[in-house]
Amino acid sequence: MQINFTKVVHFTRLIKAGGRLREFNFRKLRGLEQETFTVDTVDDRGNRILLRMEKDGNNHWGIVQQILPRWIPENEDKLHEAIEDELHRN
């Protein structure tokens, strides 16, 4: 009997976006062909914002097109860096 273990990747980062420091929670989805992370944060009113980031052919983590507040896509590079830093640590 062989047991396969898959490590769950989830982490939180504080990133300055939209003029303030915000908490972004990242979780890697398992079992998909495409490498995917779900990311959630809150807006100024406390509403939860959920988005997905996928790795493209250039090894860049990009936001899957959704209607989002402007301050999230403006900081896509910071979100990409956070994911890459965490993956290299593990």
PyMOL Python script that loads the backbone (N, CA, C, O; Angstrom):
from pymol import cmd

cmd.read_pdbstr("""\
ATOM      1  N   MET A   1       0.850  -1.181   0.000  1.00  0.00           N
ATOM      2  CA  MET A   1       0.000   0.000   0.000  1.00  0.00           C
ATOM      3  C   MET A   1       0.895   1.244   0.000  1.00  0.00           C
ATOM      4  O   MET A   1       1.792   1.383   0.832  1.00  0.00           O
ATOM      5  N   GLN A   2       0.634   2.126  -0.937  1.00  0.00           N
ATOM      6  CA  GLN A   2       1.422   3.339  -1.051  1.00  0.00           C
ATOM      7  C   GLN A   2       0.542   4.539  -0.739  1.00  0.00           C
ATOM      8  O   GLN A   2      -0.570   4.666  -1.251  1.00  0.00           O
ATOM      9  N   ILE A   3       1.060   5.413   0.108  1.00  0.00           N
ATOM     10  CA  ILE A   3       0.326   6.619   0.485  1.00  0.00           C
ATOM     11  C   ILE A   3       1.049   7.820  -0.093  1.00  0.00           C
ATOM     12  O   ILE A   3       2.252   7.988   0.105  1.00  0.00           O
ATOM     13  N   ASN A   4       0.313   8.651  -0.803  1.00  0.00           N
ATOM     14  CA  ASN A   4       0.872   9.879  -1.356  1.00  0.00           C
ATOM     15  C   ASN A   4       0.397  11.063  -0.528  1.00  0.00           C
ATOM     16  O   ASN A   4      -0.797  11.211  -0.264  1.00  0.00           O
ATOM     17  N   PHE A   5       1.329  11.894  -0.126  1.00  0.00           N
ATOM     18  CA  PHE A   5       0.992  13.091   0.620  1.00  0.00           C
ATOM     19  C   PHE A   5       1.179  14.309  -0.270  1.00  0.00           C
ATOM     20  O   PHE A   5       2.181  14.430  -0.975  1.00  0.00           O
ATOM     21  N   THR A   6       0.222  15.191  -0.231  1.00  0.00           N
ATOM     22  CA  THR A   6       0.311  16.439  -0.970  1.00  0.00           C
ATOM     23  C   THR A   6       0.298  17.571   0.044  1.00  0.00           C
ATOM     24  O   THR A   6      -0.629  17.690   0.845  1.00  0.00           O
ATOM     25  N   LYS A   7       1.319  18.390   0.004  1.00  0.00           N
ATOM     26  CA  LYS A   7       1.419  19.492   0.940  1.00  0.00           C
ATOM     27  C   LYS A   7       0.420  20.585   0.576  1.00  0.00           C
ATOM     28  O   LYS A   7       0.319  20.984  -0.584  1.00  0.00           O
ATOM     29  N   VAL A   8      -0.306  21.058   1.560  1.00  0.00           N
ATOM     30  CA  VAL A   8      -1.243  22.150   1.369  1.00  0.00           C
ATOM     31  C   VAL A   8      -0.468  23.454   1.525  1.00  0.00           C
ATOM     32  O   VAL A   8       0.232  23.660   2.516  1.00  0.00           O
ATOM     33  N   VAL A   9      -0.602  24.322   0.541  1.00  0.00           N
ATOM     34  CA  VAL A   9       0.082  25.607   0.588  1.00  0.00           C
ATOM     35  C   VAL A   9      -0.951  26.689   0.864  1.00  0.00           C
ATOM     36  O   VAL A   9      -1.852  26.922   0.059  1.00  0.00           O
ATOM     37  N   HIS A  10      -0.812  27.342   1.998  1.00  0.00           N
ATOM     38  CA  HIS A  10      -1.655  28.488   2.317  1.00  0.00           C
ATOM     39  C   HIS A  10      -0.844  29.426   3.192  1.00  0.00           C
ATOM     40  O   HIS A  10      -0.084  28.988   4.055  1.00  0.00           O
ATOM     41  N   PHE A  11      -1.012  30.717   2.962  1.00  0.00           N
ATOM     42  CA  PHE A  11      -0.243  31.710   3.701  1.00  0.00           C
ATOM     43  C   PHE A  11      -0.935  33.067   3.608  1.00  0.00           C
ATOM     44  O   PHE A  11      -1.833  33.271   2.791  1.00  0.00           O
ATOM     45  N   THR A  12      -0.499  33.978   4.454  1.00  0.00           N
ATOM     46  CA  THR A  12      -1.047  35.333   4.506  1.00  0.00           C
ATOM     47  C   THR A  12       0.090  36.326   4.365  1.00  0.00           C
ATOM     48  O   THR A  12       1.171  36.126   4.919  1.00  0.00           O
ATOM     49  N   ARG A  13      -0.154  37.395   3.622  1.00  0.00           N
ATOM     50  CA  ARG A  13       0.831  38.466   3.468  1.00  0.00           C
ATOM     51  C   ARG A  13       0.141  39.818   3.641  1.00  0.00           C
ATOM     52  O   ARG A  13      -1.002  40.007   3.226  1.00  0.00           O
ATOM     53  N   LEU A  14       0.854  40.743   4.255  1.00  0.00           N
ATOM     54  CA  LEU A  14       0.394  42.121   4.331  1.00  0.00           C
ATOM     55  C   LEU A  14       1.036  42.875   3.176  1.00  0.00           C
ATOM     56  O   LEU A  14       2.260  42.912   3.048  1.00  0.00           O
ATOM     57  N   ILE A  15       0.196  43.479   2.336  1.00  0.00           N
ATOM     58  CA  ILE A  15       0.667  44.178   1.142  1.00  0.00           C
ATOM     59  C   ILE A  15      -0.008  45.539   1.109  1.00  0.00           C
ATOM     60  O   ILE A  15      -1.213  45.652   1.334  1.00  0.00           O
ATOM     61  N   LYS A  16       0.787  46.580   0.825  1.00  0.00           N
ATOM     62  CA  LYS A  16       0.205  47.911   0.704  1.00  0.00           C
ATOM     63  C   LYS A  16      -0.479  48.026  -0.650  1.00  0.00           C
ATOM     64  O   LYS A  16       0.156  47.896  -1.697  1.00  0.00           O
ATOM     65  N   ALA A  17      -1.775  48.271  -0.612  1.00  0.00           N
ATOM     66  CA  ALA A  17      -2.587  48.385  -1.831  1.00  0.00           C
ATOM     67  C   ALA A  17      -3.725  49.356  -1.564  1.00  0.00           C
ATOM     68  O   ALA A  17      -4.328  49.340  -0.491  1.00  0.00           O
ATOM     69  N   GLY A  18      -4.009  50.184  -2.523  1.00  0.00           N
ATOM     70  CA  GLY A  18      -5.104  51.138  -2.360  1.00  0.00           C
ATOM     71  C   GLY A  18      -4.844  52.148  -1.265  1.00  0.00           C
ATOM     72  O   GLY A  18      -5.780  52.637  -0.633  1.00  0.00           O
ATOM     73  N   GLY A  19      -3.578  52.466  -1.036  1.00  0.00           N
ATOM     74  CA  GLY A  19      -3.249  53.484  -0.040  1.00  0.00           C
ATOM     75  C   GLY A  19      -3.205  53.008   1.389  1.00  0.00           C
ATOM     76  O   GLY A  19      -3.035  53.817   2.301  1.00  0.00           O
ATOM     77  N   ARG A  20      -3.357  51.696   1.614  1.00  0.00           N
ATOM     78  CA  ARG A  20      -3.296  51.182   2.979  1.00  0.00           C
ATOM     79  C   ARG A  20      -2.761  49.756   2.996  1.00  0.00           C
ATOM     80  O   ARG A  20      -2.729  49.081   1.967  1.00  0.00           O
ATOM     81  N   LEU A  21      -2.348  49.314   4.157  1.00  0.00           N
ATOM     82  CA  LEU A  21      -1.837  47.957   4.325  1.00  0.00           C
ATOM     83  C   LEU A  21      -3.022  47.001   4.416  1.00  0.00           C
ATOM     84  O   LEU A  21      -3.919  47.188   5.237  1.00  0.00           O
ATOM     85  N   ARG A  22      -3.016  45.977   3.566  1.00  0.00           N
ATOM     86  CA  ARG A  22      -4.138  45.021   3.522  1.00  0.00           C
ATOM     87  C   ARG A  22      -3.622  43.603   3.686  1.00  0.00           C
ATOM     88  O   ARG A  22      -2.503  43.277   3.289  1.00  0.00           O
ATOM     89  N   GLU A  23      -4.455  42.778   4.275  1.00  0.00           N
ATOM     90  CA  GLU A  23      -4.114  41.365   4.464  1.00  0.00           C
ATOM     91  C   GLU A  23      -4.650  40.572   3.282  1.00  0.00           C
ATOM     92  O   GLU A  23      -5.838  40.638   2.967  1.00  0.00           O
ATOM     93  N   PHE A  24      -3.767  39.821   2.629  1.00  0.00           N
ATOM     94  CA  PHE A  24      -4.144  38.948   1.524  1.00  0.00           C
ATOM     95  C   PHE A  24      -3.895  37.512   1.955  1.00  0.00           C
ATOM     96  O   PHE A  24      -2.803  37.175   2.413  1.00  0.00           O
ATOM     97  N   ASN A  25      -4.904  36.669   1.810  1.00  0.00           N
ATOM     98  CA  ASN A  25      -4.809  35.253   2.157  1.00  0.00           C
ATOM     99  C   ASN A  25      -4.741  34.442   0.867  1.00  0.00           C
ATOM    100  O   ASN A  25      -5.591  34.586  -0.012  1.00  0.00           O
ATOM    101  N   PHE A  26      -3.725  33.590   0.762  1.00  0.00           N
ATOM    102  CA  PHE A  26      -3.478  32.790  -0.434  1.00  0.00           C
ATOM    103  C   PHE A  26      -3.673  31.316  -0.105  1.00  0.00           C
ATOM    104  O   PHE A  26      -3.296  30.865   0.977  1.00  0.00           O
ATOM    105  N   ARG A  27      -4.266  30.557  -1.043  1.00  0.00           N
ATOM    106  CA  ARG A  27      -4.414  29.113  -0.883  1.00  0.00           C
ATOM    107  C   ARG A  27      -4.281  28.455  -2.247  1.00  0.00           C
ATOM    108  O   ARG A  27      -4.970  28.820  -3.200  1.00  0.00           O
ATOM    109  N   LYS A  28      -3.386  27.481  -2.324  1.00  0.00           N
ATOM    110  CA  LYS A  28      -3.171  26.777  -3.586  1.00  0.00           C
ATOM    111  C   LYS A  28      -4.232  25.691  -3.733  1.00  0.00           C
ATOM    112  O   LYS A  28      -4.469  24.905  -2.815  1.00  0.00           O
ATOM    113  N   LEU A  29      -4.864  25.661  -4.901  1.00  0.00           N
ATOM    114  CA  LEU A  29      -5.870  24.640  -5.179  1.00  0.00           C
ATOM    115  C   LEU A  29      -5.186  23.390  -5.706  1.00  0.00           C
ATOM    116  O   LEU A  29      -4.271  23.470  -6.525  1.00  0.00           O
ATOM    117  N   ARG A  30      -5.630  22.247  -5.238  1.00  0.00           N
ATOM    118  CA  ARG A  30      -5.050  20.969  -5.671  1.00  0.00           C
ATOM    119  C   ARG A  30      -5.963  20.293  -6.675  1.00  0.00           C
ATOM    120  O   ARG A  30      -7.163  20.559  -6.739  1.00  0.00           O
ATOM    121  N   GLY A  31      -5.359  19.411  -7.457  1.00  0.00           N
ATOM    122  CA  GLY A  31      -6.137  18.572  -8.354  1.00  0.00           C
ATOM    123  C   GLY A  31      -6.526  19.229  -9.660  1.00  0.00           C
ATOM    124  O   GLY A  31      -7.342  18.680 -10.400  1.00  0.00           O
ATOM    125  N   LEU A  32      -5.966  20.390  -9.964  1.00  0.00           N
ATOM    126  CA  LEU A  32      -6.270  21.054 -11.221  1.00  0.00           C
ATOM    127  C   LEU A  32      -5.070  20.957 -12.141  1.00  0.00           C
ATOM    128  O   LEU A  32      -3.931  20.913 -11.677  1.00  0.00           O
ATOM    129  N   GLU A  33      -5.318  20.924 -13.450  1.00  0.00           N
ATOM    130  CA  GLU A  33      -4.219  20.912 -14.415  1.00  0.00           C
ATOM    131  C   GLU A  33      -3.398  22.192 -14.305  1.00  0.00           C
ATOM    132  O   GLU A  33      -2.169  22.153 -14.253  1.00  0.00           O
ATOM    133  N   GLN A  34      -4.088  23.316 -14.273  1.00  0.00           N
ATOM    134  CA  GLN A  34      -3.452  24.627 -14.204  1.00  0.00           C
ATOM    135  C   GLN A  34      -3.124  24.958 -12.751  1.00  0.00           C
ATOM    136  O   GLN A  34      -3.969  24.798 -11.870  1.00  0.00           O
ATOM    137  N   GLU A  35      -1.881  25.426 -12.496  1.00  0.00           N
ATOM    138  CA  GLU A  35      -1.540  25.850 -11.147  1.00  0.00           C
ATOM    139  C   GLU A  35      -2.378  27.074 -10.806  1.00  0.00           C
ATOM    140  O   GLU A  35      -2.364  28.064 -11.537  1.00  0.00           O
ATOM    141  N   THR A  36      -3.111  27.007  -9.689  1.00  0.00           N
ATOM    142  CA  THR A  36      -4.048  28.057  -9.336  1.00  0.00           C
ATOM    143  C   THR A  36      -3.983  28.362  -7.844  1.00  0.00           C
ATOM    144  O   THR A  36      -3.876  27.457  -7.016  1.00  0.00           O
ATOM    145  N   PHE A  37      -4.049  29.644  -7.518  1.00  0.00           N
ATOM    146  CA  PHE A  37      -4.194  30.095  -6.146  1.00  0.00           C
ATOM    147  C   PHE A  37      -5.487  30.874  -6.037  1.00  0.00           C
ATOM    148  O   PHE A  37      -5.848  31.620  -6.947  1.00  0.00           O
ATOM    149  N   THR A  38      -6.188  30.702  -4.920  1.00  0.00           N
ATOM    150  CA  THR A  38      -7.282  31.608  -4.598  1.00  0.00           C
ATOM    151  C   THR A  38      -6.702  32.640  -3.649  1.00  0.00           C
ATOM    152  O   THR A  38      -5.859  32.324  -2.809  1.00  0.00           O
ATOM    153  N   VAL A  39      -7.154  33.861  -3.788  1.00  0.00           N
ATOM    154  CA  VAL A  39      -6.682  34.964  -2.955  1.00  0.00           C
ATOM    155  C   VAL A  39      -7.913  35.685  -2.437  1.00  0.00           C
ATOM    156  O   VAL A  39      -8.857  35.937  -3.184  1.00  0.00           O
ATOM    157  N   ASP A  40      -7.897  36.015  -1.148  1.00  0.00           N
ATOM    158  CA  ASP A  40      -8.997  36.815  -0.626  1.00  0.00           C
ATOM    159  C   ASP A  40      -8.464  37.932   0.242  1.00  0.00           C
ATOM    160  O   ASP A  40      -7.420  37.816   0.885  1.00  0.00           O
ATOM    161  N   THR A  41      -9.219  39.019   0.239  1.00  0.00           N
ATOM    162  CA  THR A  41      -8.898  40.199   1.024  1.00  0.00           C
ATOM    163  C   THR A  41     -10.214  40.918   1.299  1.00  0.00           C
ATOM    164  O   THR A  41     -11.274  40.442   0.892  1.00  0.00           O
ATOM    165  N   VAL A  42     -10.159  42.044   1.976  1.00  0.00           N
ATOM    166  CA  VAL A  42     -11.377  42.818   2.237  1.00  0.00           C
ATOM    167  C   VAL A  42     -11.214  44.226   1.691  1.00  0.00           C
ATOM    168  O   VAL A  42     -10.105  44.751   1.597  1.00  0.00           O
ATOM    169  N   ASP A  43     -12.349  44.830   1.332  1.00  0.00           N
ATOM    170  CA  ASP A  43     -12.312  46.214   0.874  1.00  0.00           C
ATOM    171  C   ASP A  43     -12.464  47.147   2.072  1.00  0.00           C
ATOM    172  O   ASP A  43     -12.442  46.696   3.217  1.00  0.00           O
ATOM    173  N   ASP A  44     -12.617  48.438   1.813  1.00  0.00           N
ATOM    174  CA  ASP A  44     -12.696  49.431   2.894  1.00  0.00           C
ATOM    175  C   ASP A  44     -13.941  49.279   3.757  1.00  0.00           C
ATOM    176  O   ASP A  44     -13.966  49.741   4.898  1.00  0.00           O
ATOM    177  N   ARG A  45     -14.963  48.643   3.227  1.00  0.00           N
ATOM    178  CA  ARG A  45     -16.209  48.447   3.982  1.00  0.00           C
ATOM    179  C   ARG A  45     -16.261  47.098   4.699  1.00  0.00           C
ATOM    180  O   ARG A  45     -17.237  46.790   5.384  1.00  0.00           O
ATOM    181  N   GLY A  46     -15.210  46.299   4.540  1.00  0.00           N
ATOM    182  CA  GLY A  46     -15.179  44.993   5.188  1.00  0.00           C
ATOM    183  C   GLY A  46     -15.769  43.869   4.364  1.00  0.00           C
ATOM    184  O   GLY A  46     -15.912  42.750   4.856  1.00  0.00           O
ATOM    185  N   ASN A  47     -16.117  44.150   3.109  1.00  0.00           N
ATOM    186  CA  ASN A  47     -16.646  43.109   2.219  1.00  0.00           C
ATOM    187  C   ASN A  47     -15.505  42.242   1.712  1.00  0.00           C
ATOM    188  O   ASN A  47     -14.463  42.751   1.300  1.00  0.00           O
ATOM    189  N   ARG A  48     -15.705  40.936   1.745  1.00  0.00           N
ATOM    190  CA  ARG A  48     -14.679  39.993   1.301  1.00  0.00           C
ATOM    191  C   ARG A  48     -14.604  39.988  -0.223  1.00  0.00           C
ATOM    192  O   ARG A  48     -15.627  39.919  -0.904  1.00  0.00           O
ATOM    193  N   ILE A  49     -13.388  40.061  -0.747  1.00  0.00           N
ATOM    194  CA  ILE A  49     -13.135  40.012  -2.188  1.00  0.00           C
ATOM    195  C   ILE A  49     -12.358  38.739  -2.472  1.00  0.00           C
ATOM    196  O   ILE A  49     -11.297  38.510  -1.892  1.00  0.00           O
ATOM    197  N   LEU A  50     -12.886  37.908  -3.367  1.00  0.00           N
ATOM    198  CA  LEU A  50     -12.232  36.660  -3.757  1.00  0.00           C
ATOM    199  C   LEU A  50     -11.774  36.765  -5.199  1.00  0.00           C
ATOM    200  O   LEU A  50     -12.499  37.265  -6.058  1.00  0.00           O
ATOM    201  N   LEU A  51     -10.549  36.282  -5.460  1.00  0.00           N
ATOM    202  CA  LEU A  51     -10.055  36.265  -6.823  1.00  0.00           C
ATOM    203  C   LEU A  51      -9.192  35.035  -7.029  1.00  0.00           C
ATOM    204  O   LEU A  51      -8.782  34.378  -6.072  1.00  0.00           O
ATOM    205  N   ARG A  52      -8.923  34.730  -8.293  1.00  0.00           N
ATOM    206  CA  ARG A  52      -8.081  33.583  -8.655  1.00  0.00           C
ATOM    207  C   ARG A  52      -6.872  34.069  -9.425  1.00  0.00           C
ATOM    208  O   ARG A  52      -6.961  34.986 -10.241  1.00  0.00           O
ATOM    209  N   MET A  53      -5.733  33.435  -9.151  1.00  0.00           N
ATOM    210  CA  MET A  53      -4.518  33.730  -9.897  1.00  0.00           C
ATOM    211  C   MET A  53      -4.005  32.428 -10.489  1.00  0.00           C
ATOM    212  O   MET A  53      -3.941  31.406  -9.806  1.00  0.00           O
ATOM    213  N   GLU A  54      -3.641  32.472 -11.766  1.00  0.00           N
ATOM    214  CA  GLU A  54      -3.121  31.293 -12.453  1.00  0.00           C
ATOM    215  C   GLU A  54      -1.763  31.608 -13.044  1.00  0.00           C
ATOM    216  O   GLU A  54      -1.459  32.756 -13.371  1.00  0.00           O
ATOM    217  N   LYS A  55      -0.951  30.571 -13.176  1.00  0.00           N
ATOM    218  CA  LYS A  55       0.382  30.716 -13.762  1.00  0.00           C
ATOM    219  C   LYS A  55       0.257  30.598 -15.275  1.00  0.00           C
ATOM    220  O   LYS A  55      -0.337  29.648 -15.786  1.00  0.00           O
ATOM    221  N   ASP A  56       0.825  31.575 -15.989  1.00  0.00           N
ATOM    222  CA  ASP A  56       0.749  31.542 -17.449  1.00  0.00           C
ATOM    223  C   ASP A  56       2.005  30.895 -18.036  1.00  0.00           C
ATOM    224  O   ASP A  56       2.857  30.407 -17.294  1.00  0.00           O
ATOM    225  N   GLY A  57       2.119  30.890 -19.338  1.00  0.00           N
ATOM    226  CA  GLY A  57       3.241  30.263 -20.024  1.00  0.00           C
ATOM    227  C   GLY A  57       4.586  30.913 -19.738  1.00  0.00           C
ATOM    228  O   GLY A  57       5.627  30.287 -19.938  1.00  0.00           O
ATOM    229  N   ASN A  58       4.580  32.158 -19.275  1.00  0.00           N
ATOM    230  CA  ASN A  58       5.814  32.879 -18.953  1.00  0.00           C
ATOM    231  C   ASN A  58       6.183  32.753 -17.481  1.00  0.00           C
ATOM    232  O   ASN A  58       7.013  33.513 -16.983  1.00  0.00           O
ATOM    233  N   ASN A  59       5.568  31.790 -16.775  1.00  0.00           N
ATOM    234  CA  ASN A  59       5.784  31.594 -15.336  1.00  0.00           C
ATOM    235  C   ASN A  59       5.450  32.831 -14.525  1.00  0.00           C
ATOM    236  O   ASN A  59       6.121  33.128 -13.537  1.00  0.00           O
ATOM    237  N   HIS A  60       4.426  33.549 -14.932  1.00  0.00           N
ATOM    238  CA  HIS A  60       3.962  34.724 -14.198  1.00  0.00           C
ATOM    239  C   HIS A  60       2.568  34.440 -13.646  1.00  0.00           C
ATOM    240  O   HIS A  60       1.689  33.959 -14.361  1.00  0.00           O
ATOM    241  N   TRP A  61       2.385  34.741 -12.387  1.00  0.00           N
ATOM    242  CA  TRP A  61       1.075  34.574 -11.768  1.00  0.00           C
ATOM    243  C   TRP A  61       0.221  35.782 -12.116  1.00  0.00           C
ATOM    244  O   TRP A  61       0.565  36.913 -11.773  1.00  0.00           O
ATOM    245  N   GLY A  62      -0.892  35.541 -12.796  1.00  0.00           N
ATOM    246  CA  GLY A  62      -1.767  36.628 -13.215  1.00  0.00           C
ATOM    247  C   GLY A  62      -3.179  36.424 -12.697  1.00  0.00           C
ATOM    248  O   GLY A  62      -3.621  35.299 -12.465  1.00  0.00           O
ATOM    249  N   ILE A  63      -3.866  37.524 -12.524  1.00  0.00           N
ATOM    250  CA  ILE A  63      -5.250  37.485 -12.053  1.00  0.00           C
ATOM    251  C   ILE A  63      -6.143  37.024 -13.195  1.00  0.00           C
ATOM    252  O   ILE A  63      -6.065  37.546 -14.308  1.00  0.00           O
ATOM    253  N   VAL A  64      -6.992  36.044 -12.913  1.00  0.00           N
ATOM    254  CA  VAL A  64      -7.992  35.613 -13.886  1.00  0.00           C
ATOM    255  C   VAL A  64      -9.021  36.723 -13.957  1.00  0.00           C
ATOM    256  O   VAL A  64      -9.511  37.189 -12.929  1.00  0.00           O
ATOM    257  N   GLN A  65      -9.353  37.149 -15.176  1.00  0.00           N
ATOM    258  CA  GLN A  65     -10.185  38.334 -15.372  1.00  0.00           C
ATOM    259  C   GLN A  65     -11.488  38.281 -14.595  1.00  0.00           C
ATOM    260  O   GLN A  65     -12.308  37.378 -14.762  1.00  0.00           O
ATOM    261  N   GLN A  66     -11.644  39.257 -13.761  1.00  0.00           N
ATOM    262  CA  GLN A  66     -12.847  39.450 -12.968  1.00  0.00           C
ATOM    263  C   GLN A  66     -13.035  40.949 -12.798  1.00  0.00           C
ATOM    264  O   GLN A  66     -12.122  41.729 -13.072  1.00  0.00           O
ATOM    265  N   ILE A  67     -14.206  41.349 -12.351  1.00  0.00           N
ATOM    266  CA  ILE A  67     -14.420  42.755 -12.021  1.00  0.00           C
ATOM    267  C   ILE A  67     -13.942  42.939 -10.586  1.00  0.00           C
ATOM    268  O   ILE A  67     -14.519  42.392  -9.647  1.00  0.00           O
ATOM    269  N   LEU A  68     -12.876  43.722 -10.439  1.00  0.00           N
ATOM    270  CA  LEU A  68     -12.251  43.926  -9.138  1.00  0.00           C
ATOM    271  C   LEU A  68     -12.014  45.406  -8.911  1.00  0.00           C
ATOM    272  O   LEU A  68     -11.938  46.178  -9.867  1.00  0.00           O
ATOM    273  N   PRO A  69     -11.894  45.811  -7.644  1.00  0.00           N
ATOM    274  CA  PRO A  69     -11.499  47.196  -7.385  1.00  0.00           C
ATOM    275  C   PRO A  69     -10.145  47.471  -8.039  1.00  0.00           C
ATOM    276  O   PRO A  69      -9.295  46.584  -8.111  1.00  0.00           O
ATOM    277  N   ARG A  70      -9.951  48.679  -8.507  1.00  0.00           N
ATOM    278  CA  ARG A  70      -8.758  49.049  -9.265  1.00  0.00           C
ATOM    279  C   ARG A  70      -7.456  48.758  -8.515  1.00  0.00           C
ATOM    280  O   ARG A  70      -6.451  48.431  -9.145  1.00  0.00           O
ATOM    281  N   TRP A  71      -7.452  48.868  -7.202  1.00  0.00           N
ATOM    282  CA  TRP A  71      -6.218  48.702  -6.432  1.00  0.00           C
ATOM    283  C   TRP A  71      -5.713  47.261  -6.420  1.00  0.00           C
ATOM    284  O   TRP A  71      -4.556  47.031  -6.070  1.00  0.00           O
ATOM    285  N   ILE A  72      -6.529  46.301  -6.785  1.00  0.00           N
ATOM    286  CA  ILE A  72      -6.045  44.906  -6.834  1.00  0.00           C
ATOM    287  C   ILE A  72      -5.227  44.650  -8.105  1.00  0.00           C
ATOM    288  O   ILE A  72      -4.076  44.230  -7.993  1.00  0.00           O
ATOM    289  N   PRO A  73      -5.769  44.885  -9.314  1.00  0.00           N
ATOM    290  CA  PRO A  73      -4.949  44.656 -10.512  1.00  0.00           C
ATOM    291  C   PRO A  73      -3.693  45.533 -10.559  1.00  0.00           C
ATOM    292  O   PRO A  73      -2.681  45.133 -11.133  1.00  0.00           O
ATOM    293  N   GLU A  74      -3.754  46.726  -9.958  1.00  0.00           N
ATOM    294  CA  GLU A  74      -2.581  47.604  -9.921  1.00  0.00           C
ATOM    295  C   GLU A  74      -1.432  46.967  -9.140  1.00  0.00           C
ATOM    296  O   GLU A  74      -0.272  47.319  -9.352  1.00  0.00           O
ATOM    297  N   ASN A  75      -1.742  46.038  -8.244  1.00  0.00           N
ATOM    298  CA  ASN A  75      -0.732  45.402  -7.398  1.00  0.00           C
ATOM    299  C   ASN A  75      -0.535  43.924  -7.740  1.00  0.00           C
ATOM    300  O   ASN A  75      -0.090  43.143  -6.899  1.00  0.00           O
ATOM    301  N   GLU A  76      -0.865  43.545  -8.965  1.00  0.00           N
ATOM    302  CA  GLU A  76      -0.719  42.153  -9.393  1.00  0.00           C
ATOM    303  C   GLU A  76       0.729  41.670  -9.257  1.00  0.00           C
ATOM    304  O   GLU A  76       0.965  40.519  -8.890  1.00  0.00           O
ATOM    305  N   ASP A  77       1.691  42.540  -9.549  1.00  0.00           N
ATOM    306  CA  ASP A  77       3.101  42.147  -9.425  1.00  0.00           C
ATOM    307  C   ASP A  77       3.477  41.824  -7.984  1.00  0.00           C
ATOM    308  O   ASP A  77       4.263  40.908  -7.742  1.00  0.00           O
ATOM    309  N   LYS A  78       2.929  42.563  -7.028  1.00  0.00           N
ATOM    310  CA  LYS A  78       3.205  42.281  -5.616  1.00  0.00           C
ATOM    311  C   LYS A  78       2.601  40.935  -5.209  1.00  0.00           C
ATOM    312  O   LYS A  78       3.203  40.192  -4.432  1.00  0.00           O
ATOM    313  N   LEU A  79       1.426  40.626  -5.726  1.00  0.00           N
ATOM    314  CA  LEU A  79       0.796  39.338  -5.424  1.00  0.00           C
ATOM    315  C   LEU A  79       1.615  38.208  -6.040  1.00  0.00           C
ATOM    316  O   LEU A  79       1.806  37.164  -5.417  1.00  0.00           O
ATOM    317  N   HIS A  80       2.105  38.421  -7.277  1.00  0.00           N
ATOM    318  CA  HIS A  80       2.974  37.440  -7.941  1.00  0.00           C
ATOM    319  C   HIS A  80       4.223  37.187  -7.095  1.00  0.00           C
ATOM    320  O   HIS A  80       4.605  36.036  -6.884  1.00  0.00           O
ATOM    321  N   GLU A  81       4.854  38.246  -6.617  1.00  0.00           N
ATOM    322  CA  GLU A  81       6.064  38.111  -5.801  1.00  0.00           C
ATOM    323  C   GLU A  81       5.787  37.355  -4.511  1.00  0.00           C
ATOM    324  O   GLU A  81       6.604  36.539  -4.086  1.00  0.00           O
ATOM    325  N   ALA A  82       4.650  37.615  -3.887  1.00  0.00           N
ATOM    326  CA  ALA A  82       4.298  36.920  -2.642  1.00  0.00           C
ATOM    327  C   ALA A  82       4.166  35.418  -2.873  1.00  0.00           C
ATOM    328  O   ALA A  82       4.646  34.622  -2.067  1.00  0.00           O
ATOM    329  N   ILE A  83       3.519  35.028  -3.966  1.00  0.00           N
ATOM    330  CA  ILE A  83       3.356  33.604  -4.279  1.00  0.00           C
ATOM    331  C   ILE A  83       4.715  32.967  -4.554  1.00  0.00           C
ATOM    332  O   ILE A  83       5.017  31.903  -4.014  1.00  0.00           O
ATOM    333  N   GLU A  84       5.529  33.600  -5.378  1.00  0.00           N
ATOM    334  CA  GLU A  84       6.840  33.042  -5.712  1.00  0.00           C
ATOM    335  C   GLU A  84       7.731  32.924  -4.479  1.00  0.00           C
ATOM    336  O   GLU A  84       8.426  31.921  -4.318  1.00  0.00           O
ATOM    337  N   ASP A  85       7.723  33.931  -3.608  1.00  0.00           N
ATOM    338  CA  ASP A  85       8.515  33.866  -2.368  1.00  0.00           C
ATOM    339  C   ASP A  85       8.104  32.676  -1.519  1.00  0.00           C
ATOM    340  O   ASP A  85       8.957  31.953  -1.004  1.00  0.00           O
ATOM    341  N   GLU A  86       6.811  32.472  -1.372  1.00  0.00           N
ATOM    342  CA  GLU A  86       6.325  31.365  -0.537  1.00  0.00           C
ATOM    343  C   GLU A  86       6.671  30.022  -1.156  1.00  0.00           C
ATOM    344  O   GLU A  86       7.075  29.106  -0.440  1.00  0.00           O
ATOM    345  N   LEU A  87       6.525  29.882  -2.458  1.00  0.00           N
ATOM    346  CA  LEU A  87       6.829  28.618  -3.109  1.00  0.00           C
ATOM    347  C   LEU A  87       8.320  28.291  -3.035  1.00  0.00           C
ATOM    348  O   LEU A  87       8.689  27.122  -2.930  1.00  0.00           O
ATOM    349  N   HIS A  88       9.175  29.307  -3.087  1.00  0.00           N
ATOM    350  CA  HIS A  88      10.610  29.061  -2.978  1.00  0.00           C
ATOM    351  C   HIS A  88      11.047  28.739  -1.551  1.00  0.00           C
ATOM    352  O   HIS A  88      12.057  28.064  -1.350  1.00  0.00           O
ATOM    353  N   ARG A  89      10.303  29.211  -0.574  1.00  0.00           N
ATOM    354  CA  ARG A  89      10.607  28.884   0.829  1.00  0.00           C
ATOM    355  C   ARG A  89      10.329  27.416   1.116  1.00  0.00           C
ATOM    356  O   ARG A  89      11.019  26.783   1.916  1.00  0.00           O
ATOM    357  N   ASN A  90       9.317  26.888   0.456  1.00  0.00           N
ATOM    358  CA  ASN A  90       8.933  25.494   0.713  1.00  0.00           C
ATOM    359  C   ASN A  90       9.525  24.636  -0.349  1.00  0.00           C
ATOM    360  O   ASN A  90       9.334  23.420  -0.338  1.00  0.00           O
TER     361      ASN A  90
END
""", "prot")
cmd.dss("prot")
cmd.show_as("cartoon", "prot")
cmd.util.cbc("prot")
cmd.orient("prot")
